[in-house]
Amino acid sequence: MKKIKIENKGHYELDTPERLQAFQQNLSEGWSQKDYIQYREDWIKLPKKKIIREYPPQVDIELASACNLKCPMCYTITDEFKSNVKTMFMDFKVYKKIVDEISDKVYALRLSWRGESTLHPKFIEAIAYAKHKGIKEVSFLTNGSKLKLDFFIELVNAGIDWISISVDGLDEIYNKIRKPLKSEDTLQKITDMYNYKVTHNLKKPVIKIQSIWPAIKANPENFYNTYAPITDLIAFNPIIDYLGNDQNIVYEDNFSCPQLYQRIFIASNGLVYMCNSDELGKHQIGNIKNETVYTIWHGKELSKMRDIHAQENGFMQLDICKSCFYPRATEKNESANVNGRQILIENYINRSQIIGK
């Protein structure tokens, strides 16, 4: 029975193969070549062969479920999210408990999920603690609101490996989506970060920016040429149905989710979920306060989810999976030209690409 393996679905490179290769090479700095190759091979091989590693390759920790923006395409602005998810910061003792357990057992730690993780009062300390414990790759996704140069220098000194920044378009398009942030301020922050890296001959942290496609589709080349000189990688994604508006969804045939073999998500309150699409926290698989990552990873709830996904189109039994972007079918129905390179745009079938819809 053939199962579809989807890697990095919904996120597409606007960049050149050469810059992508350099990005990966810089990100692997500090690893042994053998370990880094094993990490990347495991990320692909484990879901394909349905192998359950002793520990997940990556653990995602939500340091903050709160966000300081109200972007029109984000689930955090919905009444359902506000009524189901308490905005809070993770207790630092709980964070240290997690890191102490996984420090020599997982490859990567991502300090993001639903909120803006840089708001956590011990965010810098969290990075330093994970790096001190020996975790090879520590990353986070941010709206960039706190990335002034002095904060960036603290991140560098703490040992951060990878920063992804959501930059939705330029000028007034960005200003409208990312209000009250300003396009020129974000551009200056990233410029200052890049200049610091150059001045100090730093390969890491690698800096990746990503935009929703509708925010740059009018002139993707201008967006690329604005940010390519001051970043390591540029990506984009079609708008996901985070607002829960879609009805006529078309699915990939015989889908099986790779995340069940790659990572788990630990919310700021300590509850653990099987994937990042459970934004409302409806499918709890454990509680890290009285369990371990190991017991949850090998536990009954997650094993049940894997068994369901191993069935032909088994994901259709789970509401959370039916509303997720991973099993949704896509079509290459747009293209763009960026400095002579043709970029094919892969949108979800029957998914509006109007911001806020």
Backbone torsions as a table, in degrees:
resi	resn	phi	psi	omega
1	MET	NA	120.6	-176.5
2	LYS	-79.7	132.5	176.5
3	LYS	-116.0	140.1	-178.8
4	ILE	-84.0	127.2	174.2
5	LYS	-102.8	118.3	-179.9
6	ILE	-113.4	118.4	178.9
7	GLU	-107.2	129.1	173.3
8	ASN	60.0	32.3	-176.7
9	LYS	-64.0	140.3	178.7
10	GLY	91.4	-7.3	-180.0
11	HIS	-126.9	121.9	-173.0
12	TYR	-128.0	143.8	-177.9
13	GLU	-78.8	135.1	170.2
14	LEU	-95.9	1.8	-167.3
15	ASP	-100.3	175.9	179.9
16	THR	-84.8	155.8	175.8
17	PRO	-59.4	-34.0	-179.1
18	GLU	-66.1	-41.9	179.0
19	ARG	-71.3	-34.3	176.0
20	LEU	-63.6	-42.7	178.4
21	GLN	-63.2	-42.6	178.9
22	ALA	-65.1	-38.5	177.1
23	PHE	-58.0	-48.8	-178.8
24	GLN	-66.4	-37.5	179.3
25	GLN	-66.0	-43.0	178.2
26	ASN	-66.0	-38.0	-179.7
27	LEU	-65.1	-28.0	-178.2
28	SER	-83.1	-3.1	179.0
29	GLU	-59.6	133.7	-178.7
30	GLY	96.7	-12.8	175.3
31	TRP	-92.8	156.8	161.6
32	SER	-75.4	148.2	-178.7
33	GLN	-57.9	-39.4	-179.3
34	LYS	-62.2	-45.3	-177.2
35	ASP	-66.9	-41.3	-178.1
36	TYR	-67.3	-41.7	177.4
37	ILE	-61.7	-41.2	179.2
38	GLN	-63.0	-41.4	177.6
39	TYR	-58.3	-52.3	-177.7
40	ARG	-66.9	-35.7	177.7
41	GLU	-68.0	-41.2	179.0
42	ASP	-61.4	-39.8	-178.1
43	TRP	-57.5	-35.1	-178.9
44	ILE	-91.2	-42.3	-172.3
45	LYS	-72.4	-41.0	-173.7
46	LEU	-59.6	-48.9	177.4
47	PRO	-65.9	-37.8	-177.0
48	LYS	-63.1	-40.1	-177.0
49	LYS	-100.7	3.1	179.6
50	LYS	57.8	44.6	179.5
51	ILE	-96.9	130.9	178.3
52	ILE	-99.9	108.0	178.8
53	ARG	-68.7	160.5	178.9
54	GLU	-54.6	-44.0	173.8
55	TYR	-128.7	154.9	177.0
56	PRO	-63.1	148.7	175.5
57	PRO	-58.6	-32.8	-177.9
58	GLN	-136.5	143.7	171.6
59	VAL	-118.8	131.3	177.2
60	ASP	-104.3	121.8	179.8
61	ILE	-114.1	125.0	178.0
62	GLU	-89.1	96.4	178.3
63	LEU	-68.1	-30.2	-179.3
64	ALA	-141.5	132.0	172.9
65	SER	-96.0	-3.9	178.2
66	ALA	-89.2	150.4	174.3
67	CYS	-133.0	150.0	-179.1
68	ASN	-98.3	6.4	176.2
69	LEU	-122.7	167.1	177.9
70	LYS	-133.3	66.1	-176.4
71	CYS	-67.9	139.2	-168.9
72	PRO	-68.9	-13.2	-179.1
73	MET	-106.0	7.1	-171.5
74	CYS	-99.6	141.4	-179.9
75	TYR	-66.1	-20.6	-177.5
76	THR	-69.0	-12.3	179.5
77	ILE	-90.6	-7.1	-174.9
78	THR	-79.9	152.5	177.4
79	ASP	-63.5	-34.9	-179.1
80	GLU	-63.9	-43.0	178.2
81	PHE	-65.0	-45.2	-177.5
82	LYS	-62.6	-31.7	-179.0
83	SER	-84.6	-17.5	-176.7
84	ASN	-105.3	-25.5	-173.4
85	VAL	-118.7	121.4	176.7
86	LYS	-81.6	126.4	178.4
87	THR	-78.2	127.0	-173.9
88	MET	-164.5	170.9	173.7
89	PHE	-107.0	145.1	177.4
90	MET	-68.5	137.1	173.5
91	ASP	-60.7	130.0	-174.3
92	PHE	-67.2	-26.8	175.5
93	LYS	-66.2	-37.8	176.8
94	VAL	-65.9	-42.3	178.1
95	TYR	-59.1	-47.6	-179.1
96	LYS	-63.3	-36.0	176.5
97	LYS	-58.6	-44.0	-180.0
98	ILE	-64.4	-50.2	-176.9
99	VAL	-63.3	-40.0	178.5
100	ASP	-58.0	-38.1	-179.3
101	GLU	-73.5	-43.1	-169.1
102	ILE	-93.9	-2.9	-166.2
103	SER	-55.6	-39.9	-179.8
104	ASP	-109.2	20.5	-173.5
105	LYS	-125.1	-21.9	177.1
106	VAL	-113.8	154.8	178.7
107	TYR	-79.4	-41.4	-166.7
108	ALA	-136.4	147.9	176.1
109	LEU	-127.2	124.9	178.6
110	ARG	-113.8	120.4	-174.0
111	LEU	-95.4	55.7	-179.0
112	SER	-154.0	154.0	162.8
113	TRP	-161.3	-101.0	-170.2
114	ARG	-86.5	-28.6	-174.9
115	GLY	-105.8	-168.9	177.7
116	GLU	-98.8	101.2	-169.8
117	SER	-64.2	-27.0	-178.2
118	THR	-67.6	-10.9	177.9
119	LEU	-74.1	-18.9	-179.3
120	HIS	-61.6	130.5	-175.8
121	PRO	-62.6	-19.6	179.0
122	LYS	-115.1	33.4	-176.4
123	PHE	-61.4	-48.1	179.8
124	ILE	-61.8	-43.3	179.7
125	GLU	-63.2	-34.5	179.2
126	ALA	-63.9	-42.2	178.1
127	ILE	-64.6	-48.7	-178.1
128	ALA	-60.1	-39.0	-179.1
129	TYR	-64.9	-44.4	-179.7
130	ALA	-64.8	-41.5	179.4
131	LYS	-68.9	-38.0	177.5
132	HIS	-61.6	-33.4	179.6
133	LYS	-80.3	-5.2	172.5
134	GLY	98.4	10.9	177.2
135	ILE	-70.7	126.2	-170.3
136	LYS	-70.6	-41.3	-175.4
137	GLU	-125.3	111.9	176.4
138	VAL	-116.9	126.0	-174.8
139	SER	-138.8	169.1	172.4
140	PHE	-158.6	156.6	174.6
141	LEU	-107.1	138.2	-175.5
142	THR	-145.0	156.6	171.3
143	ASN	-83.1	-4.4	175.1
144	GLY	84.5	2.7	-174.1
145	SER	-62.1	-29.9	-176.9
146	LYS	-101.4	4.5	-170.8
147	LEU	-83.1	49.3	170.2
148	LYS	-73.5	161.8	-170.5
149	LEU	-58.0	-42.1	-178.4
150	ASP	-63.7	-36.7	177.5
151	PHE	-68.6	-40.8	178.2
152	PHE	-61.0	-41.1	178.7
153	ILE	-62.5	-38.7	175.1
154	GLU	-62.1	-40.1	177.3
155	LEU	-61.5	-44.7	179.1
156	VAL	-60.5	-46.9	-178.7
157	ASN	-65.6	-29.4	177.6
158	ALA	-75.3	-21.2	175.9
159	GLY	104.8	17.5	-178.1
160	ILE	-58.2	140.6	-176.4
161	ASP	-99.5	-32.9	-169.1
162	TRP	-151.4	127.7	175.3
163	ILE	-120.7	123.8	172.5
164	SER	-106.9	130.6	-176.3
165	ILE	-121.3	129.0	176.0
166	SER	-80.3	114.1	179.6
167	VAL	-127.3	95.9	-173.4
168	ASP	-91.8	87.3	176.4
169	GLY	82.8	-170.5	-178.5
170	LEU	-123.4	157.7	169.5
171	ASP	54.5	-129.7	-172.3
172	GLU	-67.7	-28.7	176.4
173	ILE	-62.4	-49.2	177.1
174	TYR	-60.9	-46.5	-176.7
175	ASN	-58.8	-35.7	-179.4
176	LYS	-73.2	-41.3	-177.7
177	ILE	-74.5	-45.7	-171.4
178	ARG	-102.0	24.6	177.8
179	LYS	-50.1	134.6	7.8
180	PRO	-93.8	13.7	176.9
181	LEU	-65.8	154.9	-179.4
182	LYS	-119.1	139.4	-177.1
183	SER	-56.3	-45.7	-176.2
184	GLU	-67.4	-31.9	178.3
185	ASP	-69.6	-43.2	179.3
186	THR	-65.0	-41.6	176.7
187	LEU	-59.8	-41.9	-179.9
188	GLN	-67.3	-40.0	178.2
189	LYS	-59.4	-46.8	-178.0
190	ILE	-68.2	-36.1	175.2
191	THR	-61.2	-45.4	179.8
192	ASP	-63.0	-40.8	178.1
193	MET	-62.0	-46.4	-178.5
194	TYR	-64.1	-43.1	179.7
195	ASN	-62.4	-36.6	177.0
196	TYR	-64.2	-42.0	177.5
197	LYS	-60.8	-45.2	-179.2
198	VAL	-63.8	-46.4	-178.5
199	THR	-60.1	-35.9	-177.1
200	HIS	-102.1	11.6	175.1
201	ASN	53.9	49.0	-177.2
202	LEU	-100.9	132.8	172.0
203	LYS	-87.5	-30.1	178.4
204	LYS	-125.1	151.1	7.3
205	PRO	-74.4	143.2	169.9
206	VAL	-72.7	144.1	-177.3
207	ILE	-118.4	117.7	178.4
208	LYS	-116.5	136.2	172.3
209	ILE	-116.1	151.1	179.8
210	GLN	-142.7	145.1	-177.2
211	SER	-129.9	154.0	166.8
212	ILE	-73.4	142.1	-173.3
213	TRP	-58.3	-45.7	-177.8
214	PRO	-59.1	-23.4	-178.6
215	ALA	-75.4	-16.9	-178.2
216	ILE	-123.9	-3.3	-171.4
217	LYS	-63.2	-26.6	-179.5
218	ALA	-66.1	-31.0	179.8
219	ASN	-157.9	70.7	-178.7
220	PRO	-62.7	-29.0	179.5
221	GLU	-65.5	-40.6	177.7
222	ASN	-63.7	-42.6	177.5
223	PHE	-60.7	-47.9	-179.1
224	TYR	-61.6	-48.2	-176.6
225	ASN	-68.6	-23.6	175.5
226	THR	-71.0	-41.4	-171.8
227	TYR	-103.1	-20.0	-178.9
228	ALA	-57.5	-39.6	-178.6
229	PRO	-67.2	-15.0	-174.1
230	ILE	-124.0	16.8	178.8
231	THR	-139.2	171.1	176.6
232	ASP	-96.6	-26.3	-177.6
233	LEU	-159.4	146.2	179.3
234	ILE	-127.2	132.1	-177.7
235	ALA	-136.9	170.7	176.8
236	PHE	-148.9	165.3	175.5
237	ASN	-147.9	147.6	172.8
238	PRO	-67.8	158.9	179.5
239	ILE	-68.3	127.3	177.5
240	ILE	-88.1	151.4	-178.6
241	ASP	-77.5	60.0	179.9
242	TYR	-70.0	-19.5	-178.7
243	LEU	-88.4	-3.4	175.9
244	GLY	68.2	38.1	-177.2
245	ASN	-93.8	-20.8	-169.1
246	ASP	-78.1	144.5	178.3
247	GLN	-118.9	-50.0	-174.4
248	ASN	-88.5	71.9	-175.2
249	ILE	-89.1	135.6	175.7
250	VAL	-107.8	131.9	-174.6
251	TYR	-108.9	154.3	168.2
252	GLU	-63.7	144.2	178.5
253	ASP	-75.8	129.6	172.0
254	ASN	61.2	47.7	-178.0
255	PHE	-75.2	144.1	171.1
256	SER	-137.4	129.1	-169.0
257	CYS	-78.1	127.4	178.4
258	PRO	-72.2	-25.8	-174.0
259	GLN	-63.6	-24.2	-179.8
260	LEU	-65.4	-12.8	179.9
261	TYR	-119.0	2.1	-174.2
262	GLN	-114.8	-34.6	-168.9
263	ARG	-162.9	161.4	168.9
264	ILE	-130.9	162.1	-174.2
265	PHE	-121.2	122.6	-179.3
266	ILE	-110.0	116.9	-176.3
267	ALA	-76.2	166.4	-176.5
268	SER	-63.4	-22.6	177.3
269	ASN	-89.4	2.3	177.5
270	GLY	94.8	-9.5	178.0
271	LEU	-75.5	148.4	-173.3
272	VAL	-116.3	138.1	-177.4
273	TYR	-127.8	158.4	-171.4
274	MET	-78.1	-22.5	-175.8
275	CYS	-160.1	169.5	-176.9
276	ASN	-77.9	-8.3	179.1
277	SER	-83.3	-6.9	177.4
278	ASP	-88.6	61.7	-175.4
279	GLU	-63.2	-28.3	-177.2
280	LEU	-90.3	-4.1	176.7
281	GLY	69.1	47.1	-176.8
282	LYS	-97.3	-14.4	-176.4
283	HIS	-124.8	73.5	-179.3
284	GLN	-71.1	135.0	176.9
285	ILE	-114.7	-0.3	178.1
286	GLY	173.7	177.7	177.3
287	ASN	-136.3	111.6	-172.9
288	ILE	-67.9	-15.7	-179.7
289	LYS	-69.8	-31.7	178.9
290	ASN	-124.3	10.7	175.1
291	GLU	-132.4	178.5	177.1
292	THR	-115.4	163.0	174.6
293	VAL	-59.0	-39.6	-178.7
294	TYR	-61.7	-49.3	-176.6
295	THR	-67.1	-34.3	178.4
296	ILE	-70.8	-43.9	-179.4
297	TRP	-60.4	-33.6	-179.9
298	HIS	-105.0	10.2	-172.4
299	GLY	-80.6	176.2	-174.4
300	LYS	-63.0	-43.5	-174.0
301	GLU	-65.9	-47.2	-179.0
302	LEU	-70.9	-34.9	176.6
303	SER	-62.5	-38.1	177.8
304	LYS	-63.6	-41.1	178.1
305	MET	-63.4	-40.5	178.3
306	ARG	-64.5	-40.2	179.2
307	ASP	-63.8	-39.8	178.7
308	ILE	-63.9	-43.2	-179.3
309	HIS	-70.6	-21.2	178.1
310	ALA	-74.6	-16.3	177.7
311	GLN	-79.4	156.6	178.6
312	GLU	-63.0	118.1	-176.4
313	ASN	53.0	32.2	-178.1
314	GLY	-63.2	-26.5	-179.2
315	PHE	-58.3	-22.7	-179.3
316	MET	-67.3	-11.8	177.6
317	GLN	-78.4	-13.7	-173.3
318	LEU	-114.3	120.6	-179.0
319	ASP	-59.1	-39.4	-178.5
320	ILE	-62.0	-37.0	-178.5
321	CYS	-76.7	-32.6	178.8
322	LYS	-68.1	-25.8	180.0
323	SER	-96.6	-0.8	-177.4
324	CYS	-80.1	154.2	179.6
325	PHE	-80.5	-20.0	-177.5
326	TYR	-60.2	-47.7	-178.3
327	PRO	-82.8	-1.9	-178.6
328	ARG	-71.2	138.2	177.4
329	ALA	-74.7	147.2	179.3
330	THR	-123.3	165.1	175.8
331	GLU	-143.2	140.9	176.8
332	LYS	-83.9	92.7	-173.2
333	ASN	-117.7	7.6	175.1
334	GLU	-142.6	160.4	173.0
335	SER	-146.1	159.0	179.3
336	ALA	-144.0	158.8	177.9
337	ASN	-113.6	125.1	178.0
338	VAL	-126.0	104.6	179.2
339	ASN	52.8	41.6	177.5
340	GLY	88.1	-5.9	176.8
341	ARG	-95.8	134.4	176.5
342	GLN	-87.2	126.5	178.2
343	ILE	-109.1	121.9	177.1
344	LEU	-90.5	131.5	-177.1
345	ILE	-100.5	120.1	-175.8
346	GLU	-106.5	103.7	-178.0
347	ASN	-101.0	156.2	174.5
348	TYR	-71.8	136.0	179.0
349	ILE	-63.5	134.0	179.1
350	ASN	62.1	29.5	178.2
351	ARG	-113.8	121.1	177.7
352	SER	-62.6	139.0	175.3
353	GLN	-112.1	33.5	173.0
354	ILE	-96.7	125.6	-176.6
355	ILE	-61.4	124.8	-178.6
356	GLY	94.3	-0.2	178.6
357	LYS	-105.6	NA	NA
